[in-house]
Amino acid sequence: MEMLRFLVLLLCYFASAEAGYMHYRNPKLPIEWRIKDLLGRMTLSEKIGQMVQIERSQVTPEVLKKYSIGSVLSVGGSVPSPKATPQKWINMVNEFQNASLSTRLRIPIMYGIDAVHGHNYAYKATIFPHNIGLGATRDHNLVRRIGAATALEVRATGINYVFAPCVAVCRDPRWGRCYESYSEDPNLVKEMTDIISGLQGEIPTHLPKGVPYVSGKKKVAACAKHFGVMVVQVKGFVISDMSGIEYITDPPHVMQPFNHTEFINVLTYLVKNKFIPMSRIDDAVGRILRVKFKMGLFEHPMADYSLVKQLGSQKHRELAREAVRKSLDTVWCWTMTWQGLSGNNITKGTTIFQAVKNAVDPSTKVIFKKDPSLGFVKQNDFDYAIVVVGEKPYAETSGDSKNLTLSEPGGKIIKNVCVNTNCVVIVMSGRPVVIEPYLRFTSALVAAWLPGTEGEGVVLMFFLVTMVLLGNYHTLGSRLLINSP
């Protein structure tokens, strides 16, 4: 009888130890085992919390812990402070992560941010040409290197998840998001998605297709807008765009930046009242957990300072200049803020004016004049002129256009300058614009698209200017990616 009691007690002990051991925290176990173990431990509220992504301005440690929030994001231009340093970004992300790790199951958060042409909300980050310019290069190896550089700069601020790249196919340039498209040709867009390998790392050949993959702490989870990568593959998850849950029925991961409690309450009611089966919730949460396990977040949840010098590094700026030279591209949309800003002092970089001064002989007199009058041009009797015009900054529907006309006073400037001196016109725009009425006044025209911070790459434009004006012209640059009106 004593032996029987001993055996029963021993079995109870092992059963208790097994129940207390968190298998999902063991990195040596297969990920699918870890997902199953963790799902089995989660309450409904913890599962629904994992499905929610909220804006950083709404986050407190208490909110993260109370609702078991799965991820946080920065909406357009939302930063820890103006001109925040990488260290300040990292401290913020780690504060949020520490709160999540103090919960019952210690599930880490993901932090997401737009990085559509570089780490575009971070001060002093390298800003690369927008997709319309990168598509013009037709260089998939170049965009893969840009993806790798962007991943490093994003990681430099402690962030592990980007809402990029955009793989839209622009068929109508009146659309305000046309510059986010590599081309109107879906085959070229497909080719340029090599940027994903730069962002996430090369997928090993032994892994099956459709499995989420991030190769290490120098890479980030990508989210192909407005489709998927880590977030739409067979084993990844789909995330709704900005409050998009209000228009669709069943995304696995929900970007609900400012109203998460309503979503949580409604979904909880629907599950408890059998409108949505628990199996649907488990499928969604399992996909989210799979990505987190694949990213190594359970083993390495905290950001560190080892990559801070990668933000805006000289190597990355040289890469951006290469991209500008190959695409001919510059303006400020989706940069520092969602709609972008005008001016030359919003972040670190090189203006076209400075780039031209750097390119010419020091004895050459280079004069900059914003909106020059006809009288100013005649008075100075210039030998040559470079006229830079384009669209004003915009993003998404704010950029929708019915007529694709050049923003004023662009047309007036072309006439005032080019009627009175030899000139080359550089058009900076997110799509082809109507330029035909001004062609008769110009010696040459360059479609420069939108190149980011590195105006130094415009030196190629200057060489083109020189060849045109000296009569030694031959075709340079790339072909149009979208039909011109």
Order of alpha helices (4+ residues) and beta strands (2+ residues): alpha-alpha-alpha-beta-alpha-beta-alpha-beta-alpha-alpha-beta-alpha-alpha-beta-alpha-alpha-alpha-alpha-alpha-beta-alpha-beta-beta-alpha
